Amino acid sequence: MAKAGESSFSDEIMESDIEFEGEVVEPGNDLPQKMGDPSVEVSEEMRDKAQLYKKKGVDALSEGKLNEAIEHLTEGILLNPTSAILYATRAGVFMKMKKPNAAIRDADAALQINPDSAKGYKSRGMAKAMLGKWEDAAHDLHLAAKLDFDEEIGAELKKVEPNVHKIKEHKKKYERLRKEREMKKADTERKRKRDEEVSAASAALKDGDVITIRSSNEFEAKLKAASSLSRLVILYFTATWCGPCRFMGPVYKSLAEKHRNVVFLKVDIDELGNVAHRWNVTSVPTFSFVINSKEIDKVVGADKAGLERKLAQHSSP
């Protein structure tokens, strides 16, 4: 039984070990084995001698003389570095010696010479499995099975595939956790931005005061701030020459002090005629009741009772 940690999905997601089936060996620090020179021109004589060394190597392998088998196969490779079968055969011996890295080097060489080498894929797949590289192992073993299936490949796949399945399930689990964490992070960021907007909006709106608007930009900014807080806004359109406005001014200020959750804005139509025109103001005083930048009601004239009634109606929870 072997364990391997999986923590690649995020630097902060917790680690969780997977219980893998099968034996896993340490890679080892052996020096790379001798490899043939692919630029060598191989004669028929060299090819024949290499074949003899291959036979000696296979015979030694059958007798369990692994080091001797390696020596013979290496001689054969040096004589004929274009033989994929020599590399693949030596890779198999390295597997018997539990030297997976050496086996992988030979299998790679065999596959470079012959991309359809079933023995190359088989040896590399089994070596990857020995190192606990289950997904890579399954990939190579399946290719080997397609090219030339044998019982040993089938048996190895039965060991490898359950581990690959565990890895897939593990990845699904942590992908789900990663998405959940990202969603939580996004929600936290949205809340943070919302809190900042609310804080900025609250600072821009002077609770309990009448805010005198000096520009169109300021007017739009106050409406936007009120909308972000879902506040009722009253627009008081007035003029310095308006007698009834002088009567309603103190009334409006008193109402602002009492209704601190309502935004009270004051607009001089002579200073901001474009704003008055946009809100269809034809006489003063005019009081427009606004929610989310849209007018929902209006009081025209110095109607103190009407203003108080409308305010009570629209400011109630």
DRENDO-1510 file (C-alpha; in Angstrom, 1 decimal, always signed):
<recs>
REC; n; res; u; v; w
REC; 1; MET; +0.0; +0.0; +0.0 .
REC; 2; ALA; +1.4; +3.4; -1.0 .
REC; 3; LYS; +0.3; +7.0; -0.3 .
REC; 4; ALA; +0.8; +10.0; -2.4 .
REC; 5; GLY; -0.3; +13.6; -1.7 .
REC; 6; GLU; -2.4; +15.6; -4.1 .
REC; 7; SER; -2.3; +19.4; -3.5 .
REC; 8; SER; -1.9; +20.8; -7.0 .
REC; 9; PHE; -5.2; +22.6; -7.4 .
REC; 10; SER; -4.5; +25.5; -5.2 .
REC; 11; ASP; -1.8; +26.7; -2.9 .
REC; 12; GLU; -4.2; +27.1; -0.1 .
REC; 13; ILE; -6.6; +24.1; -0.5 .
REC; 14; MET; -5.9; +21.5; +2.1 .
REC; 15; GLU; -3.9; +18.4; +1.2 .
REC; 16; SER; -5.6; +15.0; +1.2 .
REC; 17; ASP; -3.8; +11.7; +0.8 .
REC; 18; ILE; -5.0; +9.1; -1.6 .
REC; 19; GLU; -4.6; +5.4; -0.6 .
REC; 20; PHE; -3.0; +3.8; -3.7 .
REC; 21; GLU; -2.8; +0.1; -4.5 .
REC; 22; GLY; +0.5; -1.4; -5.5 .
REC; 23; GLU; +4.2; -1.1; -4.7 .
REC; 24; VAL; +6.1; +2.1; -5.4 .
REC; 25; VAL; +9.8; +2.3; -5.4 .
REC; 26; GLU; +12.2; +5.3; -4.9 .
REC; 27; PRO; +13.7; +6.5; -8.2 .
REC; 28; GLY; +17.2; +5.9; -7.2 .
REC; 29; ASN; +20.4; +7.7; -8.1 .
REC; 30; ASP; +22.1; +5.3; -10.5 .
REC; 31; LEU; +24.2; +6.8; -13.3 .
REC; 32; PRO; +22.6; +6.7; -16.7 .
REC; 33; GLN; +23.3; +3.5; -18.6 .
REC; 34; LYS; +25.4; +3.4; -21.8 .
REC; 35; MET; +23.4; +4.3; -24.8 .
REC; 36; GLY; +24.2; +3.7; -28.5 .
REC; 37; ASP; +25.3; +6.4; -30.9 .
REC; 38; PRO; +22.4; +6.9; -33.4 .
REC; 39; SER; +24.8; +8.4; -35.9 .
REC; 40; VAL; +26.8; +5.2; -36.2 .
REC; 41; GLU; +26.5; +3.4; -39.6 .
REC; 42; VAL; +25.5; -0.2; -38.7 .
REC; 43; SER; +26.9; -2.9; -41.0 .
REC; 44; GLU; +25.4; -6.3; -41.5 .
REC; 45; GLU; +28.2; -7.8; -39.5 .
REC; 46; MET; +27.5; -5.4; -36.6 .
REC; 47; ARG; +23.8; -6.2; -36.8 .
REC; 48; ASP; +24.5; -10.0; -36.6 .
REC; 49; LYS; +26.8; -9.6; -33.7 .
REC; 50; ALA; +24.2; -7.4; -31.9 .
REC; 51; GLN; +21.6; -10.1; -32.5 .
REC; 52; LEU; +23.9; -12.7; -30.8 .
REC; 53; TYR; +24.4; -10.4; -27.8 .
REC; 54; LYS; +20.6; -10.1; -27.6 .
REC; 55; LYS; +20.3; -13.9; -27.5 .
REC; 56; LYS; +22.9; -14.1; -24.8 .
REC; 57; GLY; +21.1; -11.4; -22.8 .
REC; 58; VAL; +17.7; -13.1; -23.1 .
REC; 59; ASP; +19.3; -16.4; -22.0 .
REC; 60; ALA; +20.9; -14.8; -19.0 .
REC; 61; LEU; +17.6; -13.2; -18.1 .
REC; 62; SER; +15.9; -16.5; -18.2 .
REC; 63; GLU; +18.4; -17.8; -15.8 .
REC; 64; GLY; +17.9; -14.9; -13.5 .
REC; 65; LYS; +21.4; -13.4; -14.2 .
REC; 66; LEU; +20.2; -9.8; -14.5 .
REC; 67; ASN; +23.5; -8.0; -14.4 .
REC; 68; GLU; +24.9; -10.4; -17.0 .
REC; 69; ALA; +21.8; -9.8; -19.2 .
REC; 70; ILE; +22.4; -6.0; -19.0 .
REC; 71; GLU; +26.0; -6.4; -20.1 .
REC; 72; HIS; +25.1; -8.5; -23.1 .
REC; 73; LEU; +22.2; -6.3; -24.2 .
REC; 74; THR; +24.4; -3.2; -23.7 .
REC; 75; GLU; +27.0; -4.7; -26.1 .
REC; 76; GLY; +24.3; -5.3; -28.6 .
REC; 77; ILE; +23.0; -1.7; -28.3 .
REC; 78; LEU; +26.5; -0.3; -28.8 .
REC; 79; LEU; +26.8; -2.4; -32.0 .
REC; 80; ASN; +23.3; -1.7; -33.3 .
REC; 81; PRO; +21.9; +1.5; -31.7 .
REC; 82; THR; +19.1; +1.5; -34.3 .
REC; 83; SER; +17.4; -1.6; -32.8 .
REC; 84; ALA; +14.3; -0.7; -30.8 .
REC; 85; ILE; +13.9; -4.2; -29.6 .
REC; 86; LEU; +17.3; -4.2; -28.0 .
REC; 87; TYR; +16.4; -1.1; -26.0 .
REC; 88; ALA; +13.0; -2.4; -25.1 .
REC; 89; THR; +14.4; -5.8; -24.0 .
REC; 90; ARG; +17.0; -4.1; -21.8 .
REC; 91; ALA; +14.3; -1.9; -20.4 .
REC; 92; GLY; +12.5; -5.0; -19.3 .
REC; 93; VAL; +15.6; -6.3; -17.5 .
REC; 94; PHE; +15.9; -2.9; -15.7 .
REC; 95; MET; +12.3; -3.4; -14.5 .
REC; 96; LYS; +13.3; -6.8; -13.0 .
REC; 97; MET; +16.1; -4.9; -11.2 .
REC; 98; LYS; +13.6; -2.3; -9.9 .
REC; 99; LYS; +15.4; +0.5; -11.8 .
REC; 100; PRO; +12.4; +2.3; -13.3 .
REC; 101; ASN; +14.3; +5.4; -14.4 .
REC; 102; ALA; +16.8; +3.3; -16.4 .
REC; 103; ALA; +13.9; +1.4; -17.9 .
REC; 104; ILE; +12.2; +4.6; -18.9 .
REC; 105; ARG; +15.3; +5.9; -20.6 .
REC; 106; ASP; +15.6; +2.7; -22.7 .
REC; 107; ALA; +11.8; +2.7; -23.5 .
REC; 108; ASP; +12.1; +6.3; -24.7 .
REC; 109; ALA; +15.0; +5.3; -26.9 .
REC; 110; ALA; +13.0; +2.4; -28.3 .
REC; 111; LEU; +10.0; +4.5; -29.0 .
REC; 112; GLN; +12.1; +7.2; -30.7 .
REC; 113; ILE; +13.4; +4.5; -33.1 .
REC; 114; ASN; +10.0; +2.8; -33.5 .
REC; 115; PRO; +6.9; +4.8; -32.3 .
REC; 116; ASP; +4.8; +1.6; -32.6 .
REC; 117; SER; +7.0; -0.4; -30.3 .
REC; 118; ALA; +4.5; -2.2; -28.0 .
REC; 119; LYS; +7.3; -3.5; -25.9 .
REC; 120; GLY; +8.6; +0.1; -25.5 .
REC; 121; TYR; +5.2; +1.4; -24.3 .
REC; 122; LYS; +4.8; -1.7; -22.0 .
REC; 123; SER; +8.1; -1.2; -20.3 .
REC; 124; ARG; +7.7; +2.5; -19.9 .
REC; 125; GLY; +4.1; +2.0; -18.6 .
REC; 126; MET; +5.2; -0.5; -16.0 .
REC; 127; ALA; +8.2; +1.7; -15.0 .
REC; 128; LYS; +5.9; +4.7; -14.6 .
REC; 129; ALA; +3.6; +2.5; -12.4 .
REC; 130; MET; +6.6; +1.5; -10.3 .
REC; 131; LEU; +7.3; +5.2; -9.7 .
REC; 132; GLY; +3.6; +5.9; -8.8 .
REC; 133; LYS; +2.9; +7.9; -11.9 .
REC; 134; TRP; -0.4; +6.2; -12.4 .
REC; 135; GLU; -2.0; +8.3; -15.1 .
REC; 136; ASP; +1.2; +8.2; -17.3 .
REC; 137; ALA; +1.4; +4.5; -16.7 .
REC; 138; ALA; -2.2; +3.9; -17.8 .
REC; 139; HIS; -1.7; +5.9; -20.9 .
REC; 140; ASP; +1.4; +3.9; -22.0 .
REC; 141; LEU; -0.1; +0.5; -21.1 .
REC; 142; HIS; -3.3; +1.2; -23.0 .
REC; 143; LEU; -1.2; +2.1; -26.1 .
REC; 144; ALA; +0.8; -1.1; -25.6 .
REC; 145; ALA; -2.4; -3.1; -25.3 .
REC; 146; LYS; -3.7; -1.7; -28.6 .
REC; 147; LEU; -0.5; -2.6; -30.4 .
REC; 148; ASP; +0.1; -6.0; -29.0 .
REC; 149; PHE; -2.0; -7.1; -25.9 .
REC; 150; ASP; -0.6; -9.7; -23.6 .
REC; 151; GLU; -1.6; -11.0; -20.1 .
REC; 152; GLU; +1.2; -9.1; -18.4 .
REC; 153; ILE; -0.2; -5.8; -19.7 .
REC; 154; GLY; -3.7; -6.8; -18.7 .
REC; 155; ALA; -2.6; -7.7; -15.2 .
REC; 156; GLU; -0.7; -4.4; -14.8 .
REC; 157; LEU; -3.7; -2.4; -16.0 .
REC; 158; LYS; -5.8; -4.1; -13.4 .
REC; 159; LYS; -3.4; -2.7; -10.8 .
REC; 160; VAL; -3.0; +0.8; -12.3 .
REC; 161; GLU; -6.6; +1.7; -13.3 .
REC; 162; PRO; -8.1; +1.7; -9.8 .
REC; 163; ASN; -5.5; +4.2; -8.8 .
REC; 164; VAL; -6.2; +6.3; -11.9 .
REC; 165; HIS; -9.9; +6.3; -10.9 .
REC; 166; LYS; -9.0; +7.4; -7.4 .
REC; 167; ILE; -7.0; +10.3; -8.8 .
REC; 168; LYS; -9.9; +11.4; -11.1 .
REC; 169; GLU; -12.3; +11.3; -8.1 .
REC; 170; HIS; -9.8; +13.2; -6.0 .
REC; 171; LYS; -9.4; +15.9; -8.7 .
REC; 172; LYS; -13.2; +16.2; -9.0 .
REC; 173; LYS; -13.4; +16.7; -5.3 .
REC; 174; TYR; -10.8; +19.3; -5.1 .
REC; 175; GLU; -12.0; +21.0; -8.3 .
REC; 176; ARG; -15.4; +21.3; -6.6 .
REC; 177; LEU; -13.7; +22.7; -3.4 .
REC; 178; ARG; -11.6; +25.1; -5.6 .
REC; 179; LYS; -14.8; +26.4; -7.2 .
REC; 180; GLU; -16.6; +26.7; -3.9 .
REC; 181; ARG; -13.6; +28.7; -2.5 .
REC; 182; GLU; -13.6; +30.9; -5.6 .
REC; 183; MET; -17.3; +31.6; -5.2 .
REC; 184; LYS; -16.9; +32.4; -1.5 .
REC; 185; LYS; -14.0; +34.7; -2.4 .
REC; 186; ALA; -16.0; +36.4; -5.0 .
REC; 187; ASP; -18.9; +36.8; -2.6 .
REC; 188; THR; -16.6; +38.3; +0.0 .
REC; 189; GLU; -15.2; +40.7; -2.6 .
REC; 190; ARG; -18.7; +41.7; -3.7 .
REC; 191; LYS; -19.6; +42.3; +0.0 .
REC; 192; ARG; -16.4; +44.3; +0.5 .
REC; 193; LYS; -17.1; +46.5; -2.5 .
REC; 194; ARG; -20.8; +46.9; -1.4 .
REC; 195; ASP; -19.7; +47.9; +2.1 .
REC; 196; GLU; -17.3; +50.5; +0.5 .
REC; 197; GLU; -20.1; +51.8; -1.7 .
REC; 198; VAL; -22.4; +52.1; +1.3 .
REC; 199; SER; -19.8; +53.8; +3.3 .
REC; 200; ALA; -19.0; +56.3; +0.6 .
REC; 201; ALA; -22.7; +56.9; -0.1 .
REC; 202; SER; -23.4; +57.4; +3.5 .
REC; 203; ALA; -20.6; +59.9; +3.8 .
REC; 204; ALA; -21.9; +61.8; +0.7 .
REC; 205; LEU; -25.4; +62.1; +2.1 .
REC; 206; LYS; -25.7; +64.3; +5.2 .
REC; 207; ASP; -28.3; +62.6; +7.3 .
REC; 208; GLY; -30.6; +65.2; +8.9 .
REC; 209; ASP; -29.4; +68.1; +6.6 .
REC; 210; VAL; -30.7; +69.7; +3.5 .
REC; 211; ILE; -28.0; +69.4; +0.8 .
REC; 212; THR; -27.8; +72.3; -1.6 .
REC; 213; ILE; -26.9; +71.2; -5.1 .
REC; 214; ARG; -24.3; +73.3; -6.9 .
REC; 215; SER; -23.8; +71.4; -10.2 .
REC; 216; SER; -25.3; +68.8; -12.4 .
REC; 217; ASN; -22.5; +66.3; -11.6 .
REC; 218; GLU; -23.1; +66.8; -7.9 .
REC; 219; PHE; -26.8; +66.2; -8.5 .
REC; 220; GLU; -26.2; +62.9; -10.3 .
REC; 221; ALA; -23.7; +61.8; -7.7 .
REC; 222; LYS; -26.2; +62.4; -4.9 .
REC; 223; LEU; -29.0; +60.5; -6.7 .
REC; 224; LYS; -26.6; +57.6; -7.3 .
REC; 225; ALA; -25.5; +57.5; -3.7 .
REC; 226; ALA; -29.1; +57.5; -2.6 .
REC; 227; SER; -30.0; +54.7; -5.0 .
REC; 228; SER; -27.1; +52.6; -3.7 .
REC; 229; LEU; -28.6; +52.9; -0.2 .
REC; 230; SER; -32.2; +52.5; -1.5 .
REC; 231; ARG; -33.1; +55.8; +0.1 .
REC; 232; LEU; -36.1; +58.0; -0.7 .
REC; 233; VAL; -35.0; +61.4; -2.2 .
REC; 234; ILE; -36.9; +64.6; -2.2 .
REC; 235; LEU; -35.9; +67.2; -4.7 .
REC; 236; TYR; -36.9; +70.7; -3.6 .
REC; 237; PHE; -36.8; +73.1; -6.6 .
REC; 238; THR; -36.7; +76.7; -5.4 .
REC; 239; ALA; -35.6; +80.2; -6.4 .
REC; 240; THR; -34.3; +83.2; -4.5 .
REC; 241; TRP; -37.1; +85.4; -5.8 .
REC; 242; CYS; -39.8; +83.0; -4.8 .
REC; 243; GLY; -41.9; +84.2; -1.8 .
REC; 244; PRO; -43.7; +80.9; -1.1 .
REC; 245; CYS; -40.2; +79.2; -1.2 .
REC; 246; ARG; -39.1; +81.4; +1.7 .
REC; 247; PHE; -42.0; +80.0; +3.7 .
REC; 248; MET; -41.3; +76.4; +2.8 .
REC; 249; GLY; -37.5; +76.5; +3.4 .
REC; 250; PRO; -37.7; +76.2; +7.2 .
REC; 251; VAL; -40.4; +73.5; +6.8 .
REC; 252; TYR; -38.2; +71.5; +4.5 .
REC; 253; LYS; -35.2; +71.9; +6.9 .
REC; 254; SER; -37.4; +70.7; +9.9 .
REC; 255; LEU; -38.6; +67.7; +7.9 .
REC; 256; ALA; -34.9; +66.8; +7.1 .
REC; 257; GLU; -34.0; +66.8; +10.8 .
REC; 258; LYS; -36.9; +64.5; +11.6 .
REC; 259; HIS; -36.5; +62.0; +8.7 .
REC; 260; ARG; -32.8; +61.2; +8.7 .
REC; 261; ASN; -33.2; +58.2; +6.4 .
REC; 262; VAL; -34.6; +60.4; +3.6 .
REC; 263; VAL; -32.3; +62.4; +1.4 .
REC; 264; PHE; -33.3; +66.1; +1.1 .
REC; 265; LEU; -31.8; +67.9; -1.9 .
REC; 266; LYS; -32.3; +71.6; -2.7 .
REC; 267; VAL; -32.0; +72.9; -6.3 .
REC; 268; ASP; -32.1; +76.5; -7.4 .
REC; 269; ILE; -33.8; +76.6; -10.8 .
REC; 270; ASP; -31.8; +79.7; -11.8 .
REC; 271; GLU; -28.5; +78.1; -11.1 .
REC; 272; LEU; -29.4; +74.7; -12.5 .
REC; 273; GLY; -32.0; +75.3; -15.1 .
REC; 274; ASN; -31.0; +72.2; -17.1 .
REC; 275; VAL; -31.8; +70.0; -14.1 .
REC; 276; ALA; -35.1; +71.8; -13.5 .
REC; 277; HIS; -36.0; +71.3; -17.2 .
REC; 278; ARG; -35.1; +67.6; -17.1 .
REC; 279; TRP; -37.5; +67.1; -14.1 .
REC; 280; ASN; -40.3; +69.1; -15.8 .
REC; 281; VAL; -40.4; +71.8; -13.2 .
REC; 282; THR; -42.7; +74.6; -14.4 .
REC; 283; SER; -43.2; +76.4; -11.1 .
REC; 284; VAL; -41.7; +76.8; -7.7 .
REC; 285; PRO; -41.7; +75.5; -5.1 .
REC; 286; THR; -41.9; +71.9; -6.4 .
REC; 287; PHE; -41.1; +68.8; -4.4 .
REC; 288; SER; -40.3; +65.7; -6.4 .
REC; 289; PHE; -40.3; +62.3; -4.6 .
REC; 290; VAL; -37.6; +60.0; -6.2 .
REC; 291; ILE; -36.6; +56.4; -5.7 .
REC; 292; ASN; -33.7; +54.9; -7.7 .
REC; 293; SER; -33.5; +58.1; -9.8 .
REC; 294; LYS; -37.2; +57.8; -10.9 .
REC; 295; GLU; -39.9; +60.2; -9.8 .
REC; 296; ILE; -42.7; +58.5; -8.0 .
REC; 297; ASP; -44.7; +61.5; -6.8 .
REC; 298; LYS; -44.8; +65.3; -6.7 .
REC; 299; VAL; -46.1; +68.2; -4.6 .
REC; 300; VAL; -46.4; +71.6; -6.4 .
REC; 301; GLY; -46.8; +74.8; -4.4 .
REC; 302; ALA; -46.3; +75.8; -0.8 .
REC; 303; ASP; -48.4; +72.9; +0.4 .
REC; 304; LYS; -47.0; +72.1; +3.9 .
REC; 305; ALA; -49.7; +69.6; +4.7 .
REC; 306; GLY; -49.4; +67.9; +1.3 .
REC; 307; LEU; -45.6; +67.7; +1.6 .
REC; 308; GLU; -45.9; +66.1; +5.1 .
REC; 309; ARG; -48.5; +63.7; +3.9 .
REC; 310; LYS; -46.6; +62.5; +0.9 .
REC; 311; LEU; -43.4; +62.2; +3.0 .
REC; 312; ALA; -45.2; +60.0; +5.6 .
REC; 313; GLN; -46.7; +57.9; +2.7 .
REC; 314; HIS; -43.4; +57.2; +0.9 .
REC; 315; SER; -41.0; +57.1; +3.8 .
REC; 316; SER; -42.9; +54.5; +5.7 .
REC; 317; PRO; -41.2; +51.0; +5.8 .
</recs>
